[in-house]
């Protein structure tokens, strides 16, 4: 039963991450010109805006692809943790050090305030870290079950 609960929790977090990365990646690609323009307005990214505008949505969709397959899921979880932590750090820095707060987010996420965006990013960071820890625990339990068989 314990293994099933771990699996369900990991699957639920993975599904939430899949929705996040697919939604944000596609939103940025669909409105690519707007996204690139807004990234160019960022005081910390304006010098590398074309590169960031290309890499971010591609990275989000690549991470989503990694999360889909069990074989690459753990790599996708670590990549998710890296990217969402990077985004949370960026939002924090923007909130505390930027004179202008352009929003380069897509879809409904652009309706959030910067503070709300930071909270959402921190929640996804925590969920992703939990999924990684649970995945590690699941691997240990599976190894124990195999050795007992």
Backbone as JSON, one array per atom type, in Angstrom:
{
  "sequence": "XXXXXXXXXXXXXXXXXXXXXXXXXXXXXXXXXXXXXXXXXXXXXXXXXXXXXXXXXXXXXXXXXXXXXXXXXXXXXXXXXXXXXXXXXXXXXXXXXXXXXXXXXXXXXXXXXXXXXXXXXXXXXXXXXXXXXXXXXXXXXXXXXXXXX",
  "N": [[0.82, -1.19, 0.0], [1.97, 1.2, 0.73], [3.78, 1.72, -1.32], [2.04, 2.14, -3.42], [0.74, 4.53, -2.62], [2.91, 6.3, -2.63], [3.54, 6.2, -5.37], [1.16, 7.3, -6.47], [1.21, 9.9, -5.41], [3.58, 10.91, -6.52], [2.88, 10.74, -9.22], [0.73, 12.56, -9.3], [1.99, 15.01, -8.67], [3.78, 15.09, -10.79], [1.96, 15.26, -12.91], [0.88, 17.81, -12.41], [3.18, 19.36, -12.83], [3.63, 18.75, -15.52], [1.37, 19.96, -16.7], [1.94, 22.62, -16.02], [4.46, 23.12, -17.38], [3.88, 22.49, -20.09], [1.73, 24.21, -20.6], [2.87, 26.79, -20.04], [5.1, 26.8, -21.75], [3.94, 26.46, -24.34], [2.25, 28.72, -24.38], [4.11, 30.8, -24.42], [5.34, 30.29, -26.87], [3.18, 30.55, -28.65], [2.56, 33.23, -28.34], [4.97, 34.43, -29.12], [6.34, 36.78, -30.1], [5.41, 38.79, -28.36], [6.3, 37.7, -25.91], [9.1, 37.69, -26.31], [9.51, 40.47, -26.59], [8.73, 41.39, -24.02], [10.6, 40.04, -22.4], [12.86, 41.36, -23.27], [12.45, 43.81, -22.08], [13.09, 43.41, -19.47], [15.18, 44.42, -16.86], [17.32, 42.83, -16.16], [17.65, 40.93, -18.09], [17.74, 42.01, -20.62], [20.0, 42.18, -22.27], [20.42, 39.67, -23.2], [18.08, 38.84, -24.31], [17.03, 37.71, -26.85], [18.2, 35.14, -26.81], [17.28, 34.08, -24.34], [14.53, 34.18, -24.85], [14.28, 32.21, -26.75], [15.34, 29.9, -25.55], [13.92, 29.45, -23.11], [11.04, 28.69, -23.57], [11.52, 26.4, -25.13], [13.02, 24.86, -23.36], [11.13, 24.47, -21.31], [9.22, 22.89, -22.63], [10.82, 20.71, -23.31], [11.44, 19.72, -20.78], [8.87, 18.94, -20.0], [8.5, 16.85, -21.81], [10.43, 15.06, -20.83], [9.28, 14.42, -18.38], [7.11, 12.9, -19.06], [7.86, 10.27, -19.7], [8.68, 7.35, -17.9], [11.3, 6.49, -17.78], [12.86, 8.78, -18.09], [11.91, 10.4, -16.17], [12.94, 11.09, -13.56], [15.12, 12.68, -14.24], [13.7, 14.7, -15.47], [12.3, 15.67, -13.26], [14.4, 16.71, -11.71], [15.34, 18.63, -13.53], [13.06, 20.22, -13.62], [13.01, 21.13, -10.97], [15.35, 22.66, -10.97], [14.73, 24.64, -12.95], [12.32, 25.84, -12.01], [13.18, 26.79, -9.57], [15.08, 28.6, -10.44], [13.37, 30.4, -11.78], [11.85, 31.27, -9.57], [13.85, 32.55, -8.1], [14.52, 34.57, -9.91], [12.08, 36.03, -9.96], [12.02, 36.87, -7.31], [14.34, 38.5, -7.21], [13.62, 40.42, -9.12], [11.4, 41.56, -7.81], [12.63, 42.78, -5.63], [14.77, 44.33, -6.57], [14.39, 45.51, -9.05], [13.52, 48.28, -11.1], [11.45, 48.41, -12.83], [8.74, 46.29, -13.64], [8.25, 44.25, -15.9], [6.02, 41.89, -17.36], [6.64, 38.78, -18.56], [5.29, 36.49, -18.73], [3.02, 33.96, -19.86], [-0.44, 33.53, -20.91], [-2.9, 32.78, -18.4], [-1.26, 33.1, -16.24], [-0.04, 35.54, -16.38], [-1.86, 37.17, -15.2], [-1.42, 37.15, -12.52], [-0.11, 38.83, -9.63], [3.26, 40.0, -9.02], [4.07, 39.14, -6.5], [2.23, 37.07, -6.0], [2.99, 35.39, -8.05], [5.56, 34.68, -7.19], [4.87, 33.17, -4.93], [3.45, 31.04, -6.13], [5.54, 29.93, -7.66], [7.27, 29.15, -5.58], [5.66, 27.25, -4.33], [5.5, 25.3, -6.36], [8.2, 24.68, -6.45], [8.58, 23.49, -3.94], [6.78, 21.29, -4.16], [8.01, 19.9, -6.27], [10.48, 19.22, -5.13], [9.54, 17.53, -3.13], [8.48, 15.46, -4.73], [10.86, 14.48, -5.85], [12.17, 13.51, -3.55], [10.29, 11.58, -2.74], [10.39, 9.89, -4.96], [12.98, 8.92, -4.74], [12.71, 7.51, -2.33], [10.83, 5.63, -3.15], [12.33, 4.17, -5.0], [14.16, 2.92, -3.29], [12.42, 1.33, -1.74], [11.41, -0.32, -3.78], [13.75, -1.69, -4.52], [14.22, -3.09, -2.15], [11.97, -4.76, -2.1], [12.49, -6.3, -4.36], [14.83, -7.62, -3.62], [13.89, -9.14, -1.51], [12.29, -10.94, -2.76]],
  "CA": [[0.0, 0.0, 0.0], [2.85, 2.35, 0.82], [4.32, 1.96, -2.66], [0.96, 2.71, -4.24], [0.55, 5.93, -2.19], [4.06, 7.04, -3.16], [3.35, 6.31, -6.83], [0.06, 8.23, -6.75], [1.67, 11.25, -5.08], [4.55, 11.29, -7.55], [2.12, 10.93, -10.46], [-0.06, 13.79, -9.18], [2.92, 16.14, -8.79], [4.28, 15.07, -12.17], [0.88, 15.78, -13.76], [0.83, 19.26, -12.2], [4.34, 19.92, -13.52], [3.37, 18.64, -16.96], [0.44, 21.03, -17.06], [2.67, 23.89, -15.92], [5.47, 23.29, -18.44], [3.24, 22.5, -21.42], [0.95, 25.45, -20.71], [3.72, 27.99, -20.13], [5.92, 26.7, -22.96], [3.12, 26.74, -25.53], [1.8, 30.11, -24.32], [5.22, 31.65, -24.85], [5.55, 30.09, -28.31], [2.03, 31.1, -29.37], [2.72, 34.69, -28.29], [6.42, 34.55, -29.09], [6.78, 38.18, -30.26], [5.11, 39.48, -27.1], [7.2, 37.15, -24.91], [10.45, 38.21, -26.59], [9.5, 41.89, -26.29], [8.7, 41.56, -22.57], [11.9, 39.62, -21.88], [13.77, 42.45, -23.61], [12.2, 44.92, -21.16], [13.61, 43.07, -18.15], [16.47, 45.06, -16.64], [18.37, 41.84, -15.95], [17.73, 40.0, -19.23], [17.64, 42.7, -21.9], [21.18, 41.96, -23.12], [20.37, 38.31, -23.75], [16.66, 38.57, -24.55], [16.74, 36.74, -27.92], [18.61, 33.81, -26.36], [16.33, 33.66, -23.3], [13.22, 33.98, -25.48], [14.31, 30.94, -27.49], [15.67, 28.77, -24.68], [12.94, 29.18, -22.04], [9.92, 27.81, -23.95], [12.05, 25.11, -25.57], [13.37, 24.14, -22.14], [9.9, 24.07, -20.63], [8.63, 21.77, -23.37], [11.74, 19.57, -23.19], [11.23, 19.16, -19.44], [7.58, 18.24, -20.06], [8.73, 15.57, -22.5], [11.15, 14.17, -19.92], [8.38, 13.99, -17.32], [6.12, 11.96, -19.6], [8.38, 8.9, -19.73], [9.23, 6.87, -16.62], [12.75, 6.35, -17.92], [13.51, 10.1, -17.97], [11.14, 11.21, -15.21], [13.76, 11.65, -12.49], [15.87, 13.78, -14.85], [12.71, 15.76, -15.65], [12.02, 16.27, -11.96], [15.55, 17.55, -11.35], [15.31, 19.8, -14.42], [11.95, 21.05, -13.14], [13.46, 21.79, -9.75], [16.32, 23.69, -11.36], [14.1, 25.75, -13.67], [11.35, 26.56, -11.18], [13.97, 27.53, -8.58], [15.64, 29.73, -11.19], [12.27, 31.35, -11.97], [11.52, 31.87, -8.27], [14.93, 33.49, -7.8], [14.36, 35.72, -10.81], [10.94, 36.82, -9.49], [12.45, 37.51, -6.06], [15.27, 39.58, -7.56], [12.84, 41.47, -9.77], [10.58, 42.23, -6.79], [13.43, 43.54, -4.67], [15.85, 45.14, -7.13], [14.07, 46.08, -10.36], [12.77, 49.54, -11.12], [10.3, 48.16, -13.7], [8.37, 44.88, -13.53], [7.53, 43.75, -17.08], [5.61, 40.49, -17.22], [6.86, 38.01, -19.78], [4.56, 35.23, -18.59], [1.94, 33.8, -20.83], [-1.74, 33.03, -20.49], [-3.51, 33.27, -17.16], [-0.22, 33.39, -15.25], [0.26, 36.97, -16.42], [-2.84, 37.87, -14.37], [-0.95, 37.15, -11.14], [0.85, 39.87, -9.23], [4.6, 39.44, -8.86], [4.09, 38.43, -5.22], [1.51, 35.81, -6.2], [3.84, 34.57, -8.92], [6.61, 34.12, -6.34], [4.25, 32.13, -4.11], [3.2, 29.88, -7.0], [6.84, 29.31, -7.97], [7.77, 28.49, -4.38], [4.85, 26.05, -4.13], [5.96, 24.29, -7.32], [9.54, 24.26, -6.02], [8.38, 22.55, -2.84], [6.18, 20.07, -4.7], [9.01, 19.18, -7.06], [11.43, 18.64, -4.18], [8.83, 16.4, -2.51], [8.42, 14.38, -5.72], [12.2, 13.89, -5.96], [12.4, 12.72, -2.33], [9.43, 10.39, -2.79], [10.91, 9.01, -6.0], [14.14, 8.25, -4.14], [12.17, 6.55, -1.36], [10.19, 4.56, -3.92], [13.38, 3.34, -5.57], [14.68, 2.11, -2.18], [11.41, 0.33, -1.44], [11.37, -1.29, -4.88], [14.95, -2.52, -4.41], [14.0, -3.98, -1.0], [10.99, -5.77, -2.52], [13.13, -7.2, -5.31], [15.79, -8.47, -2.9], [13.13, -10.05, -0.66], [11.6, -11.93, -3.59]],
  "C": [[0.86, 1.26, 0.0], [3.41, 2.72, -0.56], [3.27, 2.6, -3.55], [0.73, 4.19, -3.9], [1.7, 6.8, -2.7], [3.91, 7.27, -4.66], [2.27, 7.34, -7.18], [0.48, 9.68, -6.48], [2.65, 11.76, -6.13], [3.84, 11.57, -8.87], [1.33, 12.24, -10.43], [0.85, 15.02, -9.33], [3.46, 16.23, -10.2], [3.22, 15.63, -13.12], [0.77, 17.3, -13.63], [2.0, 19.95, -12.92], [4.18, 19.86, -15.04], [2.44, 19.74, -17.44], [1.15, 22.39, -17.05], [3.6, 24.1, -17.1], [4.86, 23.32, -19.83], [2.49, 23.81, -21.62], [1.86, 26.66, -20.9], [4.58, 27.97, -21.39], [5.14, 27.04, -24.21], [2.61, 28.18, -25.55], [2.88, 31.05, -24.83], [5.48, 31.5, -26.35], [4.42, 30.7, -29.13], [2.12, 32.62, -29.43], [4.21, 35.04, -28.24], [6.9, 36.0, -29.19], [6.55, 38.97, -28.98], [6.08, 39.01, -26.01], [8.62, 37.71, -25.09], [10.55, 39.7, -26.26], [9.57, 42.13, -24.78], [10.01, 41.13, -21.91], [12.94, 40.72, -22.13], [13.6, 43.67, -22.72], [12.76, 44.66, -19.77], [14.99, 43.71, -17.96], [17.62, 44.07, -16.5], [18.57, 40.91, -17.14], [17.84, 40.68, -20.58], [18.83, 42.44, -22.82], [21.19, 40.57, -23.76], [18.94, 37.88, -24.07], [16.39, 37.58, -25.68], [17.09, 35.3, -27.52], [17.62, 33.26, -25.32], [14.97, 33.35, -23.91], [13.16, 32.67, -26.26], [14.47, 29.74, -26.55], [14.56, 28.44, -23.69], [11.77, 28.31, -22.51], [10.39, 26.44, -24.44], [12.41, 24.25, -24.36], [12.15, 23.64, -21.39], [9.27, 22.86, -21.31], [9.52, 20.52, -23.32], [11.59, 18.91, -21.82], [9.91, 18.39, -19.39], [7.76, 16.88, -20.73], [9.46, 14.58, -21.6], [10.23, 13.62, -18.83], [7.38, 12.93, -17.79], [6.58, 10.51, -19.44], [9.02, 8.52, -18.4], [10.76, 6.84, -16.65], [13.49, 7.67, -17.71], [12.84, 10.98, -16.91], [12.03, 11.84, -14.14], [14.61, 12.81, -13.02], [14.94, 14.97, -15.07], [12.35, 16.45, -14.35], [13.17, 17.17, -11.51], [15.62, 18.8, -12.24], [14.2, 20.76, -14.02], [12.37, 21.83, -11.9], [14.44, 22.92, -10.06], [15.61, 24.9, -11.97], [13.12, 26.53, -12.79], [12.06, 27.32, -10.07], [14.6, 28.76, -9.22], [14.57, 30.81, -11.39], [11.9, 32.04, -10.65], [12.59, 32.89, -7.87], [14.84, 34.74, -8.64], [13.22, 36.62, -10.33], [11.32, 37.56, -8.21], [13.37, 38.71, -6.34], [14.52, 40.74, -8.21], [12.03, 42.26, -8.74], [11.41, 43.17, -5.92], [14.43, 44.51, -5.29], [15.52, 45.82, -8.46], [13.26, 47.35, -10.23], [11.49, 49.4, -11.95], [10.0, 46.67, -13.64], [7.57, 44.44, -14.76], [7.18, 42.28, -16.89], [5.77, 39.77, -18.55], [6.17, 36.65, -19.7], [3.45, 35.17, -19.61], [0.65, 33.37, -20.18], [-2.23, 33.62, -19.19], [-2.47, 33.62, -16.1], [0.13, 34.87, -15.24], [-0.76, 37.8, -15.62], [-2.42, 37.94, -12.9], [-0.08, 38.38, -10.87], [2.22, 39.21, -9.11], [4.71, 38.66, -7.55], [3.38, 37.08, -5.33], [2.33, 34.85, -7.06], [4.96, 33.92, -8.1], [6.06, 32.99, -5.49], [3.98, 30.87, -4.93], [4.51, 29.17, -7.33], [7.4, 28.57, -6.77], [6.97, 27.23, -4.08], [5.27, 24.94, -5.1], [7.36, 23.8, -6.99], [9.42, 23.21, -4.92], [7.8, 21.23, -3.33], [7.18, 19.23, -5.49], [10.04, 18.52, -6.16], [10.81, 17.43, -3.48], [8.8, 15.22, -3.46], [9.78, 13.69, -5.86], [12.49, 13.01, -4.74], [11.56, 11.45, -2.33], [9.91, 9.39, -3.83], [12.12, 8.24, -5.48], [13.69, 7.18, -3.15], [11.54, 5.36, -2.08], [11.24, 3.62, -4.51], [13.99, 2.42, -4.5], [13.7, 1.0, -1.85], [11.33, -0.74, -2.52], [12.58, -2.23, -4.84], [14.8, -3.53, -3.26], [13.03, -5.1, -1.38], [11.61, -6.77, -3.48], [14.08, -8.15, -4.59], [15.09, -9.46, -1.97], [12.47, -11.16, -1.47], [12.45, -13.11, -3.9]]
}
